[in-house]
Each structure stands twice: as C-alpha cells, then as structure tokens.
C-alpha cells in the first residue's frame, strides 16, 4: 500500500487524491497533504501565519484567565476564536481525513481535546448556572493549538532542504552563454538555447550544455558530476557535460542537450523526486493515537452514559450536568498536549546540543531513521580523502615554490591550489606574475621578478619547477585519507554496521586509496543516478542506509538514502541536500551522530510513554472512580484539576527533555579516541 509522501500515512490505491509528477504517482490521505506537496512554500507561509495568530491571542488568554473582572469568560471566548478556528483549522482537516479513512491520528486526538474544551467553555459561559462551580477552558484549547503548531513549524522548516538543494543546483548554471555565429560571437540567455547551436566556453566558466567539442583544448573539472578528483583533458571530438567547469582553455562546443534535457536538469529532477518519494517514518505519536483515540472516546462516552443513567435512576436532578462534566474531564485529562510536545521539544533540544559538537541537524526527523542504520555508504573524493592533493617529497630550492605559487595563483586547477596552499603554509611570499600562459595537459608558464617560471610534469610523474630553464625544485602530489577515516570505519564495524564506498573515480585509483579501510564493498565509476540506484538496491534488501558525501554528484544519493550526511567542506548544494552537515569536517563525528540519535529517540519514547501512563492513569479518576469517596461533588473541581493535570504533564515532558543535554554530553565519544598519534603515522596514497 502506498504512503502519503507528506505525513507518511498509508493510503489505498483506490483513493481519488493523487498527483502524477516526474513519472511517478503519489497518493494522499487528505487535500491538505496534497496541497503541502504541490505548494510547500505556500503551506509554509500559511503555517507561519497560523502560528503567529495562535501565540498572539493565546498569551493574553493565559494572562486574563487568572484575572477577575466582569464578563471575563466572554472576553476569553472572543480572543480564543481566531486560535481555535483559524490556527487550529489544519488539525480539523486532518481529523476529517482520519475519520473518512476509518483511522486515528494525532489530528483527531488534538481536535477532540480542543473542540471539547472550547464548546464546553462556551456552554458554561452561556449557561453559567447549568453546571455550578464549573470553569472555562479557553486557555487549554488555545495552548494545545499553539504548542503543537510550534512543533509543526519547527518540523516544516527542515522539509525545505530538497527544493533548496535543487534550486542551488540550477543557480550554479550560467545565465548568459556565448553563441558562435559565423565569425562573430554574441551573448544570449542560456534559457533560450536550442540543440544544435555552437557555443564558446571560456576558461573558468561552467559549461551550460551537454555536447561535443568542435575546437579547442582544455582541462575540465568534472568532479561536480562524476566525482573524479583530477581534471580531465578535453580536445576536439570529446564530449562535455553540463555543470562541469572549464579550467584553462578556450572551447568551441556544439550543444546536443539543452534545458530540461541536460545532465544538470536531470539531476535536479532526481533530487526532487528522491526527496518527495522518500518513505516517511510513521510518527510514534500517530501510531499511539490510532489506538488511544477510540479508547478516549469510549471512556468519555461510557462515563457520560453511566453517570447520566445511574443518577437519573436514583432521581438526582444533576444527572445531565454530572454526565457532561465526566465526559469533559476524561477528554481534557487525556488531551494530547504532552504527547504532541514529546517529539518536537526533544528533537529541538537534541539539535541544539548537537550543534555544540560540530553537528548541524537540518532535519530533526532524521534521528528516528539514523537509529536503524545498518549500512553507511561513503563517497570517496573529498569525503574519505582530502579534497585537494598534498605536496610531499619536496626537493631543491624551496624558494622556487614561491615562484610556482605566484604563477599558479590565478589558476583553478587542483594542482595550482595545492601549490598555493603549500607556499602559504611555509610562509612564502607570493608575488604578482606576468605573461601567464596555461597549456592544458602540459603545464603553465609565466614571469615573476623578471624570471621565466615553468611548472610541468617530468617523465616520472613528478612535478617540476623550472627557473630560467633550470629545474629548481621537484615534488610529488598525493591524496590522503582523512586522519580519522580508518578509526571511524573500524568503529562502525564494531557496531556491526556495514561500510561501502561509491566513487566516481577509476577502479584502480579508488581501490588503492581505500585499501587500508578494509571496506565491505567498493563500487567505482558511478554517476549521480547510479549512486542513488545502488542506495535503493541496499534499501530493497531491507537495509537502512546512511550516505555521506561532499560533492554535487552526491546530492541524489543523499536524498535517496534514509539519512544524508554532508561534509562541511562540501558544496552549498550538497549541504542543502543533507539531513545533517558535519560542520567540523570530522568523520569520527558520525559515531557521535549514531549515539545522539539513539539517545534522542529513546528520550522521545520515554516522554510519550510517561505521557500515556500519566493520561491513562488519570482517565479512571476523570471517569468517576473517586465519586464513592467524595460523592458527585468531586465534579465541581475535577474539570479544573483535569486542566491542571494536562499542564503538569506537558511541564514534565519539557523538564525530562532538558535532561537530554546532559545525556548527550556524556555519550559523545572523546575525540582523542579517533585522533592519530604521531607514532601511528598517516596513510597516504600517491
């Protein structure tokens, strides 16, 4: 049976509420969920308005509830109308859908609590003598709506990441392209391109189309699409991909795929589809509500019927009033305020505490999925390895490196960036270079302080720096595993979590780099769609998958996985797609994430358990088990005590959630456990 992509409820395929999008059909439990899916931004704005209205009126209601002045109940009634009927409307819509589908959910339980408290209070306001000594509960109905809307708003903020990632991907594409028309070149908007046109792509520009090179020679950085760390030399006849970066040569390209047909546009579609189609975890509170709603209704109705007919049979004139008070007391005391708070408040506290440890949680709902993770899939380039090659085996005159850095300072090539970084680390002065000429696939030359400087590779693969024709220094470049990669993978295996790698690199290079990690599986040469397909294949086997990546080519896999973790050093698009961002760039933090997630969900379940026990234990009291002891006069104060008990249960949940901070601090693994000591050395790959 399909699930609603918004709320996660099961929906029969016979439902007439569905949308066909991106070649896939999505079913919805209600029109509200369908509207959220089709217009998430509009729904977000609506939720924000409802939340502002709720708190704007709820706070005065709370304050005035403790004041004494004429017509107080009617003032509270007027102030409560916007909260109950405007801000609370989405709950009633969800409750209607639940009733129509013969199921129970939090919306139904919330609606029962809010409307019962409101209309009972209205009845008491209109007929103050009908039920002597009874109080109004406008503040209770208002705060149920306000508090649970607050939790919904926090959750809604985290759901924007898919559209954000997709938008950022499209925004990186050039808005203006250079069209070759005969002997002239004219600028045009990229959106107006048609297949078959010829484009000029200048050094440093992003390629806007998929096509074939007609003229030119240049190195192209394809890491955003393929994950390949080293630039690829492209000449006439070679294909180029949209979204890749032309580094150092002029290219004339014939456009073969433009607009929606380009690789970048297809990746954007996959990101949106992966996020929208991700199976949602059914909320614990909704599962509870599906059982608790009928229990509350039966208990409240039974209490009303029992006291009405029993008191009527003995001639008690207060039979209707006592029956109504019993019904109201049961519903109010079983109100889901604490249960609704149990998840949002705990997740919020956990996210705040996680940030203090270098973990930016963008989607708090991911905690529930992370605790089930049994396979972690890493990208290689920039995730398990350093993003740039490092210089080693440096021989010769170190000052020559300053000349090399001066020449390379204006280049986008990874080797150039590594040389500049090394020179800065050594405190070398970088001068202005003149007459710089970069020859794709060969090297770069320029003049610094009147000296001819050339950087190229020799026959052995080493990089040489020539000053006025003489080799002044020589060095090699290598990518190394991150310092904590081996320790992190080892720790994951001890936790019985399988570890795989999906890389866009060639099989020979990837395996040589990753050999020290002793991984369960290494798959190389994967494009973005293939990475996502591998993740889906794991999921079809019943595995819960976490994907860790840093590049644009990882975004589809990040969205497809049950949990997406983005490196803090990754692209803005990748960080937008991830559920969590490792701000500190430490792989060992993944162990902390697993620990925090388990502690968080344990606390959520603990809160819900105690809220259920609390409410369930008080239902019999609200139903009248104390009447034989205190007589029916107990109902003159029981509704008030019911509202107080509801507030106390919510306070208990908040206080218990705050204890999570201390628990997280204790459970965070010491960074020293994952740091290499000097005598362990470092793992490099040439």
SVG drawing of the C-alpha trace seen along z (x, -y; Angstrom):
<svg xmlns="http://www.w3.org/2000/svg" viewBox="-36 -44 105 52">
<polyline fill="none" stroke="black" stroke-width="0.4" points="0.0,0.0 1.4,-3.4 2.2,-6.0 1.4,-9.7 4.7,-11.5 3.9,-14.3 2.6,-12.6 3.6,-9.0 0.1,-7.6 -0.9,-4.6 -3.3,-5.4 -5.3,-2.8 -4.6,-2.9 -8.3,-3.4 -8.0,-6.9 -9.0,-9.7 -6.4,-12.0 -3.3,-11.6 -0.8,-13.5 1.3,-12.3 4.7,-14.1 8.0,-13.3 6.7,-10.0 5.5,-8.8 2.1,-8.7 1.8,-10.0 -1.3,-9.2 -2.5,-11.5 -4.6,-10.9 -6.2,-14.4 -6.4,-17.5 -4.2,-19.3 -1.3,-16.9 -1.8,-17.2 -1.6,-21.0 1.5,-20.8 3.1,-18.5 2.2,-20.7 2.9,-24.1 5.3,-23.6 6.3,-27.3 2.6,-28.4 1.9,-25.9 5.0,-27.1 3.7,-30.7 0.3,-29.6 1.7,-27.7 3.7,-30.7 0.7,-33.0 -1.4,-30.5 1.4,-30.2 1.8,-33.9 -2.0,-34.3 -2.1,-31.4 0.5,-32.9 -0.7,-36.5 -4.1,-35.5 -3.1,-32.6 -0.8,-34.7 -3.5,-37.3 -5.9,-34.4 -3.5,-32.8 -2.8,-36.1 -6.5,-37.1 -7.6,-33.6 -6.0,-34.4 -7.6,-37.9 -11.0,-38.8 -13.2,-41.3 -16.8,-41.4 -17.6,-39.4 -14.2,-37.7 -15.5,-34.4 -16.8,-36.3 -13.5,-38.2 -11.7,-34.9 -14.2,-33.4 -13.7,-36.2 -9.9,-36.0 -10.0,-32.2 -12.0,-32.2 -9.0,-33.1 -6.8,-30.5 -9.4,-27.6 -11.0,-28.2 -8.1,-29.8 -4.9,-28.5 -6.4,-25.1 -8.1,-24.5 -5.4,-22.2 -6.0,-19.8 -9.7,-19.5 -9.0,-18.9 -6.6,-16.1 -9.2,-14.7 -11.8,-14.7 -9.5,-12.7 -8.7,-10.2 -12.4,-9.7 -13.0,-9.2 -10.3,-6.6 -11.6,-4.9 -8.3,-5.5 -7.0,-7.6 -4.2,-10.1 -2.8,-13.0 -5.0,-15.5 -8.1,-13.6 -7.0,-13.5 -6.0,-17.1 -9.3,-18.1 -11.3,-16.3 -9.4,-17.9 -9.5,-21.4 -13.2,-21.4 -14.5,-19.7 -12.7,-22.2 -13.8,-25.2 -17.5,-24.2 -17.9,-23.1 -16.4,-26.5 -18.9,-28.3 -21.8,-26.3 -20.7,-27.3 -20.4,-30.9 -23.9,-31.0 -25.5,-29.0 -23.4,-29.7 -26.0,-28.2 -26.4,-25.0 -23.2,-23.4 -22.5,-25.1 -18.9,-26.0 -17.6,-24.8 -14.7,-26.7 -13.9,-27.5 -11.0,-26.0 -10.4,-28.5 -6.7,-28.7 -6.4,-25.0 -7.8,-24.8 -5.7,-27.7 -2.4,-26.4 -3.0,-22.9 -3.2,-24.5 -0.2,-26.9 2.2,-24.4 1.6,-21.7 1.7,-24.2 5.1,-25.3 6.3,-21.8 4.9,-21.5 6.6,-24.7 10.0,-23.5 9.5,-20.3 8.3,-22.2 11.5,-24.3 13.6,-21.1 11.5,-19.9 12.6,-22.7 16.0,-21.3 15.1,-19.3 13.9,-22.3 16.8,-24.3 19.3,-21.8 17.6,-21.7 17.4,-25.4 21.1,-25.8 22.0,-23.3 20.2,-25.2 21.5,-28.6 25.1,-27.5 24.4,-27.3 25.4,-30.3 22.6,-32.7 24.5,-34.0 26.2,-32.0 28.4,-33.0 26.9,-31.8 29.2,-31.4 27.6,-32.8 29.9,-32.8 32.9,-35.0 31.1,-36.8 30.2,-35.9 27.1,-37.2 25.8,-36.8 22.4,-35.2 20.3,-33.9 21.0,-30.3 17.3,-29.6 16.8,-30.5 19.3,-27.9 18.3,-25.2 20.0,-22.0 22.5,-22.3 23.8,-25.8 27.6,-26.4 28.9,-27.9 32.2,-29.4 33.1,-28.3 35.8,-30.5 38.3,-29.5 36.7,-29.5 33.1,-29.2 30.6,-26.5 29.5,-24.5 25.8,-25.1 25.0,-22.2 25.8,-18.6 27.6,-18.5 30.8,-17.8 33.9,-19.9 34.5,-21.2 37.6,-23.1 40.0,-23.8 41.9,-22.1 41.3,-22.4 41.2,-20.6 37.7,-20.2 36.8,-19.8 34.1,-17.1 34.1,-16.4 30.7,-18.0 29.1,-15.4 31.4,-12.3 33.4,-12.8 36.7,-12.4 39.2,-14.5 41.7,-15.0 40.7,-17.4 40.1,-15.6 41.9,-16.9 39.4,-17.5 40.1,-18.1 38.1,-18.2 35.7,-15.3 35.3,-14.8 32.0,-15.1 31.4,-17.6 28.7,-17.6 26.6,-20.5 27.6,-21.6 31.3,-20.9 33.9,-23.6 36.2,-24.6 39.5,-25.3 42.2,-26.7 41.5,-26.7 39.0,-28.1 36.5,-25.5 34.0,-25.6 31.1,-23.3 28.2,-22.0 25.1,-21.9 23.3,-18.5 21.2,-18.6 19.9,-21.9 17.4,-23.0 15.5,-20.2 17.5,-17.6 20.9,-18.4 22.6,-16.3 22.2,-19.0 18.4,-19.3 18.0,-15.6 20.0,-15.5 17.7,-18.3 14.7,-16.2 16.2,-13.2 16.9,-15.2 13.3,-16.4 11.8,-13.0 14.1,-11.3 13.2,-13.7 9.4,-13.7 9.3,-9.9 11.3,-9.1 9.3,-6.7 8.3,-8.7 8.6,-7.1 5.2,-6.9 5.2,-9.2 5.2,-7.4 2.5,-9.8 0.3,-9.0 0.7,-5.2 -0.2,-5.8 -3.2,-8.0 -4.7,-5.3 -5.2,-3.2 -5.7,-5.9 -8.4,-7.9 -11.0,-5.2 -10.1,-4.4 -10.6,-8.0 -13.9,-8.3 -15.2,-5.1 -14.1,-6.0 -15.6,-9.5 -18.8,-8.3 -19.1,-5.4 -18.5,-7.9 -21.3,-10.2 -23.7,-7.4 -23.0,-5.7 -23.4,-8.8 -26.4,-10.1 -28.5,-6.9 -27.3,-6.0 -28.0,-9.4 -31.3,-9.6 -32.3,-6.2 -31.9,-7.5 -33.6,-10.7 -30.6,-13.0 -31.5,-16.2 -27.9,-16.9 -27.7,-13.8 -27.1,-15.7 -24.6,-18.1 -22.6,-15.4 -22.6,-13.3 -21.3,-16.2 -18.6,-17.0 -17.5,-13.4 -17.2,-13.4 -15.3,-16.7 -13.0,-15.7 -12.0,-12.5 -11.3,-14.2 -9.4,-17.1 -7.3,-14.9 -6.4,-12.7 -5.6,-15.8 -2.5,-15.1 -0.6,-18.3 2.2,-16.4 2.2,-13.7 2.3,-16.3 5.2,-18.0 7.2,-14.8 8.7,-14.7 9.2,-18.3 10.7,-19.6 13.1,-16.6 14.2,-16.8 14.8,-20.6 16.9,-20.2 18.9,-17.4 19.6,-19.5 20.8,-22.5 23.1,-20.3 24.4,-18.5 25.4,-21.8 27.8,-22.4 29.6,-19.3 30.0,-20.3 26.8,-18.6 24.3,-20.8 20.9,-19.0 18.7,-20.4 16.0,-17.8 15.3,-16.5 13.1,-13.8 16.3,-12.0 17.1,-10.9 14.4,-8.2 15.9,-6.8 19.5,-7.0 18.9,-4.8 18.0,-2.0 21.1,-2.5 22.9,0.8 24.9,-0.3 26.9,-3.5 27.9,-4.4 30.7,-7.0 31.7,-9.0 35.5,-8.8 36.8,-12.1 36.7,-14.9 34.8,-12.7 37.1,-9.9 40.1,-11.6 41.4,-15.2 39.7,-17.4 43.0,-18.6 46.2,-16.7 49.1,-17.4 52.7,-18.1 55.3,-15.6 58.9,-14.6 59.8,-18.2 63.5,-18.6 65.5,-21.5 65.3,-25.2 62.2,-25.9 62.1,-29.5 61.2,-28.1 57.9,-27.0 57.1,-30.7 57.7,-31.4 55.5,-28.5 52.7,-29.7 53.0,-33.2 52.4,-31.8 49.6,-29.3 47.7,-31.9 45.3,-32.7 44.6,-29.1 41.6,-27.0 43.5,-23.7 43.6,-21.5 47.4,-21.2 47.7,-25.0 45.5,-25.3 47.7,-22.8 50.9,-24.7 49.5,-28.0 48.3,-26.4 51.7,-24.8 53.5,-28.1 51.2,-29.9 51.7,-27.2 55.5,-27.6 55.2,-31.4 56.5,-32.1 55.7,-35.4 53.5,-35.2 54.3,-37.9 52.4,-39.1 53.1,-37.1 53.0,-38.3 52.5,-36.8 51.0,-33.7 50.1,-31.0 48.4,-27.8 48.7,-24.9 46.0,-22.3 47.6,-18.9 51.1,-20.2 51.8,-22.9 51.9,-26.6 54.5,-29.4 54.9,-33.0 57.3,-35.7 58.0,-36.6 60.6,-39.2 61.9,-39.1 62.5,-35.3 60.9,-32.8 59.0,-30.2 57.6,-26.9 55.6,-24.2 55.1,-20.9 55.4,-17.1 58.5,-15.1 58.6,-11.6 58.4,-10.0 55.2,-11.9 56.8,-14.3 56.0,-18.0 59.0,-20.2 59.5,-24.0 61.9,-25.5 63.5,-28.9 65.0,-30.4 65.2,-26.9 66.8,-25.1 65.0,-22.7 64.9,-24.5 62.7,-22.1 60.8,-18.9 57.9,-17.4 55.1,-14.8 51.3,-15.1 49.1,-12.6 45.6,-12.4 45.5,-11.1 42.8,-9.5 41.4,-11.9 43.2,-11.4 40.2,-9.8 39.0,-7.6 40.5,-4.3 39.4,-4.7 35.9,-5.7 35.4,-2.8 36.8,-0.4 34.4,-1.8 31.4,-1.4 32.3,2.2 32.5,2.9 28.9,1.5 28.0,4.2 27.4,1.6 28.4,2.4 30.5,-0.1 30.6,-0.7 32.1,-3.3 30.5,-4.7 33.1,-6.6 33.2,-8.3 36.9,-7.6 38.5,-4.9 38.7,-1.4 42.5,-1.3 42.8,-4.6 39.9,-4.2 40.8,-0.8 44.4,-1.8 43.3,-4.7 40.7,-2.8 42.6,0.5 43.6,-0.4 40.0,-0.8 39.1,2.9 35.6,2.0 32.7,4.4 32.1,3.1 33.7,0.6 31.9,-0.5 33.7,-2.8 32.9,-4.8 29.4,-5.7 27.5,-8.7 24.9,-10.5 22.0,-8.4 23.9,-5.2 24.9,-6.1 21.2,-6.6 20.4,-3.3 22.9,-1.4 21.4,-3.1 17.9,-1.9 19.3,1.6 20.5,1.7 17.2,0.5 15.3,3.1 17.3,5.7 15.9,4.3 18.9,2.3 18.7,-1.2 21.3,-3.4 23.2,-6.5 25.1,-8.2 28.0,-10.6 29.2,-12.9 30.5,-16.3 30.0,-16.8 27.2,-17.9 27.3,-14.4 26.3,-13.0 23.1,-15.0 20.7,-12.4 22.2,-9.7 21.9,-12.0 18.2,-12.5 17.6,-8.8 19.3,-7.4 17.4,-7.1 19.9,-9.6 22.0,-12.1 25.2,-13.4 27.0,-16.3 30.6,-17.3 31.0,-20.9 33.7,-21.4 31.3,-20.3 29.4,-22.4 26.5,-24.6 24.2,-22.3 25.4,-19.2 24.9,-20.9 21.4,-21.9 20.6,-18.3 21.9,-16.7 19.8,-16.0 22.9,-16.7 26.0,-18.8 29.4,-17.9 30.4,-21.4 33.7,-20.2 34.5,-18.0 35.5,-15.1 34.4,-11.7 34.5,-10.5 31.5,-12.7 29.4,-10.1 29.9,-7.9 28.5,-10.7 25.6,-11.1 24.6,-7.5 24.9,-7.8 22.9,-11.0 20.2,-9.7 19.7,-6.6 19.6,-8.8 17.2,-11.2 14.7,-8.7 14.9,-6.9 14.0,-10.1 11.1,-10.7 9.7,-7.3 10.3,-7.8 8.3,-11.1 5.5,-9.5 5.4,-6.5 5.1,-8.6 2.6,-10.9 0.5,-7.9 0.8,-6.4 0.0,-9.8 -3.1,-10.3 -4.2,-6.7 -3.9,-6.6 -6.0,-9.8 -8.8,-8.7 -10.5,-6.5 -10.3,-9.4 -11.9,-11.7 -14.4,-9.0 -15.6,-9.0 -13.8,-6.2 -13.5,-8.7 -17.2,-9.5 -17.9,-6.8 -15.4,-8.5 -16.1,-12.2 -19.6,-12.0 -20.6,-13.7 -19.4,-17.0 -15.9,-16.0 -17.1,-17.1 -17.2,-20.7 -13.4,-20.7 -12.5,-17.8 -12.5,-19.7 -10.2,-22.3 -7.9,-19.5 -8.1,-17.9 -6.8,-21.1 -4.1,-21.4 -3.0,-17.8 -2.8,-18.4 -0.5,-21.3 1.6,-19.3 2.1,-16.5 3.4,-19.0 5.8,-20.5 7.1,-17.1 7.8,-16.3 9.7,-19.6 11.8,-19.1 12.6,-15.5 13.6,-16.6 16.0,-19.1 17.8,-16.2 18.8,-15.0 21.5,-17.7 23.5,-16.1 22.9,-12.6 24.3,-13.7 27.4,-15.3 28.1,-12.0 27.5,-9.9 29.7,-11.9 32.8,-10.0 36.1,-11.6 37.8,-13.0 41.1,-11.6 39.8,-8.1 39.8,-8.9 42.9,-11.0 46.1,-9.5 49.1,-9.8 52.3,-10.7 53.7,-7.2 50.8,-5.7 51.8,-7.8 49.5,-8.8 48.1,-6.9 48.9,-8.4 48.3,-7.3 50.5,-8.6"/>
</svg>
